[in-house]
Amino acid sequence: MQDFDYIIIGGGCAGLSLAYSLEVNHKLRGKSLAIIEPREKYERDKSWSFWKTFEHGFDDCAKKSWTQFEIKTEKGTKSHSSSRYPYQCIDSGLFYEKILNTLKKNTNISFFKHKKDIGKNSSIIFNSVSDKQENNGKLWQHFQGYEIEVERDIFDDKILTLMDFNCDQKDSVHFFYLLPFSPKTALIETTWISRMDDARELNYSDQIHDYIKDVLKIGEYKINYSEIGKIPMFNTKNIKGDNIIQIGTAGGMTRLSTGYTFTNIQKQSSYIQKNIQSMNKLNNFSIRKKYQHLDNIFLSVLSNNSSKMIEVFYRMFGCKTDTIIKFLSEESTFSEDLAVIRSMPKKIFLSALVGK
Ligand SMILES: Cc1cc2nc3c(=O)[nH]c(=O)nc-3n(C[C@H](O)[C@H](O)[C@H](O)COP(=O)(O)OP(=O)(O)OC[C@H]3O[C@@H](n4cnc5c(N)ncnc54)[C@H](O)[C@@H]3O)c2cc1C
């Protein structure tokens, strides 16, 4: 059985991002890499969106970028505009294609379907697969989205709706997310933050259809694409061992309060490729402690006060545009952190802090 210098378990976003970063930065010269990925074929399965706060190298996989976004609540709409940090949506199909086309040119990179197909003696292993997660009362962000097409120009494709809270909350947090790709096409997602302890996820489809009909007032439309997912709002448990480095969601790259992961995966890949010679002796890349701490407080508030969360988001999005973006993208300064913290309702955040 063949042994490899490096093994990547899981050829999804993190596994492929790391392999690509190693390859284009010439870190695989004279080295062998095995990628273990069970899927039969790669096709678009996710739309990775985020505020672009740094060069990540995947602009050519973007479906669209926006400089304006808004959040909508019963109280009103908060609109924002930033040309410095556009909100970008990466098409995972284009991303997989770009990376695989590059990796296939290097004959030192091999693809396998199962771990049992390769030797693992003295390899450095990068693992992006979490142990199976039970729901057991933890918070998840769970959602389904349809990309729809209509015949007339209906969508304002200059502005995306980050959160529209004008929908049934069912004692948890629920909003619609709308990415208008063109005047005739948009991705519309029903998104919940809950413990997944009832059947909200069973009727995502009805929720989207009702929103399209009742809120967007669209009668006829065609569904061109669908995506479904759940993102843990807690740190996952993973296999441990010497020479095993966790990456991606399994490696703590998900910002627990928001689910944003794509940009952290790119930062982690860059960190690993720069330090590949000494990775088994170094600490892994992690989300900065201040954000981990603030997210824990935020999640504690969310767990105990789901009915107040619309107010929390509404206040937070009352901050300056670049302050919010930098805070949510882990690029904020101390004074920007303070501005976000000050915008929060004091009483519930103080009791969450004292309760810690
Ligand atoms: C539908 C969806 C939309 C998302 N949208 C956003 C977004 O807009 N912005 C954002 O920042 N984040 C988003 N996320 C969160 C996050 O960016 C993605 O989940 C991202 O794909 C995480 O990358 P990953 O490599 O950790 O996991 P994955 O991309 O899921 O990769 C894991 C890979 O491991 C493979 N695998 C599974 N079992 C095994 C096994 N036993 N052995 C080997 N391989 C295995 C899987 O087939 C998969 O290819 C989204 C998540 C989902 C599910």
The ligand as an ORCA input file, in Angstrom:
! r2SCAN-3c Opt
* xyz 0 1
  C     -25.418     24.487      1.873
  C     -24.361     25.245      2.636
  C     -24.171     26.602      2.370
  C     -23.166     27.301      3.050
  N     -23.014     28.635      2.801
  C     -22.000     29.305      3.397
  C     -21.788     30.669      3.083
  O     -22.571     31.288      2.368
  N     -20.703     31.291      3.626
  C     -19.824     30.640      4.451
  O     -18.821     31.243      4.882
  N     -20.054     29.362      4.820
  C     -21.117     28.679      4.313
  N     -21.324     27.369      4.648
  C     -20.485     26.784      5.713
  C     -19.143     26.256      5.192
  O     -18.461     27.241      4.447
  C     -19.298     25.025      4.335
  O     -19.934     24.028      5.068
  C     -17.968     24.511      3.822
  O     -18.266     23.606      2.791
  C     -17.155     23.836      4.906
  O     -16.015     23.249      4.338
  P     -15.452     21.875      4.891
  O     -14.351     21.482      3.992
  O     -15.201     21.991      6.351
  O     -16.655     20.843      4.725
  P     -17.209     20.258      3.352
  O     -17.117     21.281      2.291
  O     -18.534     19.684      3.675
  O     -16.181     19.107      2.990
  C     -16.112     17.884      3.687
  C     -15.859     16.815      2.640
  O     -15.638     15.570      3.309
  C     -16.239     14.544      2.525
  N     -16.438     13.382      3.412
  C     -17.522     13.060      4.153
  N     -17.294     11.912      4.841
  C     -16.034     11.520      4.546
  C     -15.225     10.443      4.965
  N     -15.654      9.533      5.840
  N     -13.966     10.335      4.464
  C     -13.495     11.258      3.589
  N     -14.234     12.315      3.162
  C     -15.483     12.452      3.653
  C     -17.506     15.178      2.017
  O     -17.996     14.499      0.867
  C     -17.040     16.598      1.705
  O     -16.608     16.743      0.367
  C     -22.346     26.649      4.033
  C     -22.604     25.300      4.311
  C     -23.592     24.610      3.635
  C     -23.827     23.166      4.000
*
